[in-house]
Every structure is written in structure tokens, then in C-alpha cells.
Amino acid sequence: MAEFKLRLRRYDPESGEAPYWDEHTVELEGHRSVLEGILQVKGSEDGSIGIRCSCRAAICGSCGVRINGEPALACNTHLDRAQQAAEATGGGGVIVVEPMGNMPVIKDLIVDMDAVHWKKIRRVTPWLINKQPVPEREYLVDRESMVDITQTMACIQCGACVSDCLSMEVDPGFIGPAALAKAYRFVGDPRDDRHGERLNALSQDPEGIFDCTHCFKCVQACPKEVNPMGQIMRLRRVATSDFGIVDHNNGERHEKAFTNLVRDYGLLHEAELLPRSYGGDSWFGKFHPAAGKELLSSLPAIMKAVLRGKVSPRKALLGHKLPSRDLKAVQSIYRQVEGKGAKKEAPPKRHELNLYVTGYDEDSEPSPNGDAGDSGADQKEAS
């Protein structure tokens, strides 16, 4: 048995008192979970501690909290590892447990999932809308399509990604990573009959798929490797490339301007990105009224960047310069990807797969080197 110190954030909104910290010491084996430590304190010292839990097997997602500042499942975090993490970050080995972020606290470590998380989930119509006519017996879906949506189906709705989403901190109205990952579960399902409508709604919504800032926090937070940000990027690609949706948020235009500027300059030309996103993908875009308005509103931020030396006026206006050989190498990649080579071939089909799925069939023959003879890997690929 070893001793572990737990520092719990306590807060009861109904009491009218400010949040405070409560420390306890527990004696347990190091491989036992943080949840077990909290429940020991709750059972023997203070029964008023509020924490939500159910399965204790990292399946239900109920015990999502922040441990040492990072989102985690309390039932799936070992005490010894949490202590080591606390020591590594200068916490003196004290395991700090707080409620998840971006959601109102009901009591202590319990947050109101209905007010934020489930409210966001309902915004994406989280159920399958059957294609018509419905088959008499069953739908036949190809294996590749099912592999594609398996990753999003692994979500246990713990809210860890919502807790750490920086976009939601800035804009609480943002639909959020969990809900958008759920949206791809149906956009990627060939049995659903509303792909276009779903994608258009998520694209036109100012708090939809183009409100994500690619911070990767949700990817790091997810205990089940659902990769919510990857699903959001996939929704964008399908919406813009496959369905040709041009949104009111300039997301599609921004994406097009970004890729074309890298093609033309070899590196991103930041000064051209904003006007082209709002005024059209050409040098004349800056003269469009919408681009001019946006440029004027951005002047204070641009001046701060110039004064602090983060931006050079010359490079900002003229762009970066690459050697001709390097620029041609970049442009050759574009020609190959876009199918604009000498033979004018059509662009290759883009495959969207989410997972590496590896394993062995039970009856597969072993190979001469001792490995199973039939092992497969379905690789995520976006070409």
C-alpha cells in the first residue's frame, strides 16, 4: 500500500460560497484508479463529495474530470501514474482533480452535460435517416464504409473533448468536437439519405464546421482515439470537394485561397489570404468591398504584429520568395495530386478511411516466418 494525496476542487453553486480546495490522503495500491481513491474518501471521510460514475471500466464516460489539468476518465487513470504526472509538472506529487471545463458545475466534480454536451449533440440530428425505399430485409453496406465510421462510433460521450475545446472557450455557441464527430458518423454512412442537407447546415452555420481552429486539444483529450478534429476536417473536405458547398462563412473560399497561394508562391502569402478569402481568389480580391471591410477591421491587429516585430512589412506585402527550383517542386506536387500532368488524367479518387484495422483471421495459415499468413491493414488515407 502507498499513500496518495488528492486535492479536490469543491463547489456547490446553491450554497452561494466560492469554490475551494479540499485535500485528503488515501492508502491504496498504485495501480488502483483515481476514482477509487475519491470514492474511498467519500465513503470514509466526507460523504458530501460529488462525483458521477457508473461502469468503472472506461466504457460509460460518466467519470470524466480534469486530473492535473488534463481531461481524463477517473476510473481509467492509475494513482501512481497521476502522482508521477503531478511530480513532473511541479505539483509536488499531489493529484489535483477538477470538474471538466466549458460546462457549468452542478456540484464539485459533477458538470451539467445536458446544458452543453447533449444540447450540442441534438443540433446535428444524431440518428440515421433511411434512404427510400427501405429494403425488405436488410441494408447491404460495403466493409470499407463501415470501417470508415467505426472510429466515430467508438465515442463514449464522456465530454473530454468538449472540456478542452479552445474554440468553445472563445465561442460557447460552437457546435463542438463531440457533436461534429457524431455528425460524421452519419455523413459517412451510405445508408443515410440526408448527406447534402446535413453538410449544408453544418457549413452555413457560423458556429459549425468552419469554427474549428485546429488546436488539436480534442485529439489529445479523447480517451478512445476518436480524433474529433479529424472528423471535422473530413466533414469540410466532403462538403467542399464532393458537394461543392460554398458557405456564408467564407470557409470554402478560405480553403481554396490558402491552397492556391501555396501553389503559386510555394509558401503561404499571408497578406493575400484574407482579401482572397473574402473578395475572390485573385490579386484583385482586395478591391472587393467585403475584403476592404475585413482588411480595415484587421488593421489594429496587423499594426500590433508589425510593432512587435512579428511581421515584416516587406514580406507581408511581397510574400516569401522560394528558389525557382523549390517552387517548381511544390507545383509539381499540385499537378500530380490534381491530375494535371501531361496526359491530362482525371484526379484520383479520394479514399476516406478512419482507422488502422489490423488482426488475424482465426483460420489463416501461418507464413514461413512465423507470422499469420493473412493480415490486413485498412489505412486512413486522404489523397
C-alpha positions in Angstrom: 0.0 0.0 0.0 1.1 3.5 -0.8 -0.1 6.9 0.3 -1.5 9.4 -2.3 -2.6 12.9 -1.7 -5.8 14.1 -3.5 -6.6 17.7 -4.0 -10.3 18.1 -4.9 -11.9 21.2 -6.2 -15.2 21.6 -4.3 -18.0 23.9 -5.3 -21.7 24.0 -4.6 -23.5 26.7 -6.6 -26.5 26.6 -4.4 -24.5 27.4 -1.3 -23.5 30.8 -2.6 -19.9 30.2 -1.5 -16.8 30.4 -3.7 -15.1 27.2 -4.9 -12.4 25.9 -2.6 -9.8 23.1 -2.4 -10.1 20.1 -0.2 -7.1 17.7 0.4 -7.3 14.1 1.5 -4.8 11.2 1.8 -5.7 7.7 0.7 -3.9 4.4 1.1 -4.2 2.2 -1.9 -2.1 0.2 -4.4 -0.6 2.3 -7.1 -2.5 0.5 -9.9 -5.8 1.4 -8.4 -7.7 4.3 -10.0 -8.1 7.9 -9.1 -11.9 7.2 -9.0 -11.3 4.5 -6.3 -9.3 7.0 -4.3 -12.1 9.6 -4.4 -14.7 7.0 -3.6 -12.6 5.9 -0.6 -12.6 9.5 0.7 -16.3 9.8 0.0 -17.1 6.6 1.9 -14.9 7.1 4.9 -14.3 10.8 5.4 -16.7 13.1 3.5 -19.9 11.7 2.0 -20.8 15.1 0.6 -18.2 14.9 -2.2 -20.0 15.0 -5.6 -18.7 12.8 -8.4 -20.5 11.0 -11.2 -19.5 7.4 -12.0 -21.1 4.1 -13.3 -19.3 1.3 -15.1 -15.7 1.8 -13.7 -14.4 0.2 -16.9 -13.8 3.2 -19.1 -16.9 2.5 -21.2 -19.7 4.8 -19.9 -17.8 8.0 -19.8 -19.5 9.2 -16.6 -16.4 9.9 -14.5 -14.8 12.4 -16.9 -12.8 15.0 -14.9 -9.6 17.0 -15.1 -6.6 15.4 -13.4 -3.6 17.5 -13.0 -5.1 19.9 -15.5 -5.7 17.4 -18.2 -9.1 15.7 -19.1 -9.3 12.1 -18.2 -11.5 9.3 -17.1 -11.0 8.9 -13.3 -11.7 5.2 -13.5 -9.0 4.7 -16.1 -6.2 6.8 -14.5 -3.9 4.9 -12.1 -3.0 6.7 -8.9 0.8 6.1 -9.3 0.8 7.5 -12.8 -1.3 10.5 -11.8 1.2 11.1 -9.0 4.2 10.9 -11.3 2.5 13.4 -13.7 1.9 15.7 -10.8 5.6 15.5 -9.8 6.7 16.1 -13.4 4.7 19.3 -13.6 5.9 20.7 -10.3 2.8 19.8 -8.3 4.8 18.1 -5.5 3.1 14.7 -6.2 -0.4 16.0 -5.2 -3.0 14.7 -7.6 -5.3 17.6 -8.5 -8.8 16.7 -9.5 -11.2 19.3 -11.0 -14.5 19.3 -12.9 -14.4 19.4 -16.7 -14.3 22.8 -18.4 -16.8 24.5 -20.8 -19.7 23.2 -18.8 -21.5 24.6 -15.8 -20.7 22.8 -12.5 -23.7 21.2 -10.7 -21.6 20.2 -7.6 -17.9 19.6 -7.0 -16.8 17.3 -9.9 -20.2 16.9 -11.5 -20.9 19.1 -14.5 -24.2 19.8 -16.4 -23.8 17.7 -19.5 -27.3 18.5 -20.6 -26.7 22.2 -20.7 -23.8 21.9 -23.2 -22.7 18.5 -24.4 -26.1 16.9 -25.1 -27.5 20.1 -26.3 -24.8 20.2 -29.0 -25.3 16.6 -29.9 -29.0 17.2 -30.6 -28.1 20.0 -33.1 -26.6 17.5 -35.6 -29.7 15.3 -35.9 -27.9 12.3 -34.3 -29.8 9.5 -35.9 -29.9 7.7 -39.2 -32.4 9.0 -41.8 -33.2 6.0 -44.0 -32.9 6.0 -47.8 -36.1 5.2 -49.5 -37.4 2.7 -50.3 -36.4 0.8 -47.2 -35.1 -2.7 -48.0 -37.5 -5.6 -47.2 -34.8 -7.5 -45.3 -31.6 -5.5 -44.6 -29.2 -2.9 -46.0 -26.0 -4.3 -47.6 -23.1 -1.9 -46.7 -19.6 -2.4 -48.0 -16.9 -3.1 -45.4 -14.9 0.0 -46.3 -17.8 2.3 -45.4 -18.3 0.6 -42.1 -14.6 0.7 -41.3 -14.7 4.4 -42.0 -17.3 5.2 -39.4 -16.1 2.8 -36.8 -13.8 5.4 -35.2 -16.6 7.8 -34.6 -18.8 5.0 -33.2 -16.1 4.5 -30.5 -17.1 7.7 -28.8 -18.4 7.1 -25.3 -19.8 10.7 -24.9 -17.6 11.5 -21.9 -17.3 15.1 -22.9 -13.5 15.3 -22.5 -13.0 16.9 -25.9 -15.7 19.5 -25.1 -14.0 20.2 -21.8 -10.7 21.1 -23.6 -12.0 22.8 -26.8 -10.4 26.2 -27.2 -13.0 27.3 -29.8 -15.8 26.7 -27.3 -14.0 28.8 -24.7 -14.0 31.7 -27.2 -17.4 31.0 -28.7 -19.7 28.9 -26.4 -22.1 28.6 -29.3 -19.6 26.4 -31.3 -21.2 23.1 -32.0 -18.1 21.4 -30.7 -15.9 18.4 -31.4 -18.1 15.7 -29.9 -21.2 16.7 -31.8 -19.3 17.2 -35.1 -17.7 13.8 -34.8 -21.2 12.4 -34.3 -22.3 14.2 -37.4 -19.6 12.4 -39.5 -20.9 9.1 -38.2 -24.0 9.7 -40.4 -22.4 11.6 -43.2 -20.0 8.7 -43.7 -22.8 6.1 -43.5 -24.1 5.2 -47.0 -27.5 4.3 -45.6 -28.2 7.9 -44.6 -30.4 9.9 -47.0 -29.6 13.4 -45.9 -25.8 13.8 -46.5 -26.2 17.0 -48.5 -28.7 18.6 -46.1 -26.5 17.7 -43.1 -23.3 19.1 -44.7 -25.0 22.3 -45.9 -26.5 23.0 -42.5 -23.1 22.4 -40.8 -21.3 24.6 -43.4 -23.7 27.5 -43.3 -23.9 27.6 -39.5 -21.5 30.3 -38.3 -20.8 28.0 -35.3 -20.4 24.9 -37.4 -17.5 23.1 -39.1 -15.6 26.2 -40.0 -15.5 27.5 -36.4 -12.8 24.9 -35.5 -9.3 26.3 -35.2 -7.3 23.1 -35.5 -5.8 23.3 -32.0 -5.6 19.5 -31.6 -6.8 19.7 -28.0 -9.7 17.4 -28.6 -7.5 14.9 -30.3 -5.2 14.8 -27.2 -8.2 14.7 -24.8 -10.1 11.8 -26.3 -9.6 8.6 -24.3 -10.9 6.5 -27.2 -8.9 8.0 -30.0 -12.0 9.2 -31.9 -9.9 12.1 -33.3 -12.8 14.6 -33.3 -10.7 17.2 -35.2 -10.0 14.7 -37.9 -13.7 14.1 -38.3 -14.3 17.9 -38.6 -11.7 18.2 -41.3 -13.3 15.2 -43.1 -16.7 17.0 -43.0 -15.1 20.0 -44.6 -13.5 18.1 -47.4 -16.7 16.2 -48.2 -18.7 19.4 -48.0 -16.4 21.5 -50.3 -14.9 18.9 -52.6 -17.7 16.4 -53.0 -20.8 18.5 -52.6 -19.4 21.9 -53.8 -21.0 23.8 -50.9 -20.0 27.5 -50.8 -20.7 28.7 -47.3 -21.6 32.1 -45.9 -18.7 31.9 -43.5 -16.1 32.0 -46.3 -14.8 28.7 -45.2 -14.7 27.2 -48.7 -13.2 30.3 -50.2 -10.6 30.5 -47.5 -9.6 26.9 -48.1 -9.3 27.5 -51.8 -7.3 30.7 -51.4 -5.0 29.0 -48.9 -4.1 26.1 -51.2 -3.8 28.2 -54.3 -1.5 30.7 -52.6 0.8 27.8 -51.5 0.7 26.5 -55.1 1.6 29.9 -56.6 4.2 31.0 -54.0 5.5 27.8 -52.5 4.7 29.2 -49.1 1.6 30.9 -47.7 1.3 34.6 -48.7 -0.5 35.9 -45.5 -1.3 39.4 -46.8 -3.2 37.9 -49.8 -5.0 35.3 -47.8 -7.6 37.5 -46.1 -8.6 39.6 -49.2 -8.8 36.5 -51.4 -10.9 34.7 -48.8 -13.5 37.5 -48.8 -13.1 39.1 -52.2 -12.3 36.3 -54.6 -9.3 34.1 -55.4 -7.2 36.6 -57.4 -4.9 39.5 -56.9 -7.9 41.8 -57.5 -9.8 40.3 -54.5 -8.5 43.1 -52.2 -10.6 45.6 -54.1 -13.9 43.8 -53.3 -16.0 45.8 -50.7 -16.2 42.7 -48.4 -12.4 42.3 -48.5 -11.8 46.0 -47.9 -14.1 46.0 -44.9 -12.4 43.0 -43.4 -8.9 44.5 -44.0 -9.9 47.7 -42.2 -11.2 45.8 -39.2 -7.9 43.8 -39.1 -5.6 46.9 -39.1 -5.2 47.1 -35.3 -4.0 43.5 -35.1 -1.7 44.0 -38.1 -0.2 47.1 -36.6 0.5 45.3 -33.3 2.2 42.5 -35.1 4.4 44.9 -37.1 5.3 47.0 -34.0 6.3 43.8 -32.1 8.4 42.5 -35.0 6.3 39.5 -35.7 5.6 40.7 -39.2 7.9 42.4 -41.7 6.1 44.9 -43.8 8.1 43.9 -46.9 7.5 40.2 -46.5 3.8 40.9 -45.7 3.3 42.8 -48.8 5.5 41.0 -51.2 5.3 37.5 -49.8 8.0 34.9 -49.2 10.4 34.1 -52.0 11.4 30.5 -52.8 14.2 29.5 -55.2 12.8 28.7 -58.6 13.7 25.0 -58.3 11.9 24.6 -55.0 8.8 26.4 -56.3 8.7 24.1 -59.3 8.9 21.1 -57.0 5.9 22.3 -55.0 3.9 23.0 -58.1 4.7 19.5 -59.5 3.1 18.0 -56.4 0.0 20.0 -57.1 -0.1 18.9 -60.7 0.2 15.3 -59.7 -2.5 15.5 -57.0 -4.9 17.4 -59.2 -4.3 15.2 -62.2 -3.0 18.0 -64.4 0.0 16.2 -65.8 1.0 15.7 -69.5 -1.7 13.1 -70.1 -4.5 15.2 -68.6 -5.6 12.3 -66.4 -8.6 12.7 -64.1 -7.7 13.3 -60.4 -7.5 10.1 -58.4 -10.4 9.1 -56.3 -10.0 10.2 -52.7 -10.4 7.5 -50.1 -11.6 8.4 -46.6 -10.7 5.8 -44.1 -10.5 6.4 -40.4 -8.7 3.5 -38.8 -5.9 1.2 -38.9 -7.6 -2.2 -38.5 -5.2 -5.0 -38.1 -5.6 -8.6 -37.0 -5.5 -12.2 -38.0 -8.3 -14.5 -39.1 -8.7 -17.4 -36.8 -8.2 -19.9 -39.6 -5.4 -18.1 -41.5 -2.4 -20.1 -42.4 0.9 -19.1 -40.8 3.6 -17.7 -43.1 7.1 -19.2 -43.3 8.5 -16.5 -41.0 6.1 -17.5 -38.3 3.5 -14.7 -38.8 -0.1 -15.3 -39.7 -0.5 -15.5 -43.4 -3.5 -13.2 -43.9 -3.1 -10.0 -42.0 -4.7 -6.8 -43.3 -4.5 -3.2 -42.6 -7.1 -0.7 -43.6 -5.2 2.6 -43.6 -6.6 6.0 -43.2 -5.8 7.9 -46.3 -6.9 11.2 -47.7 -5.3 11.8 -51.1 
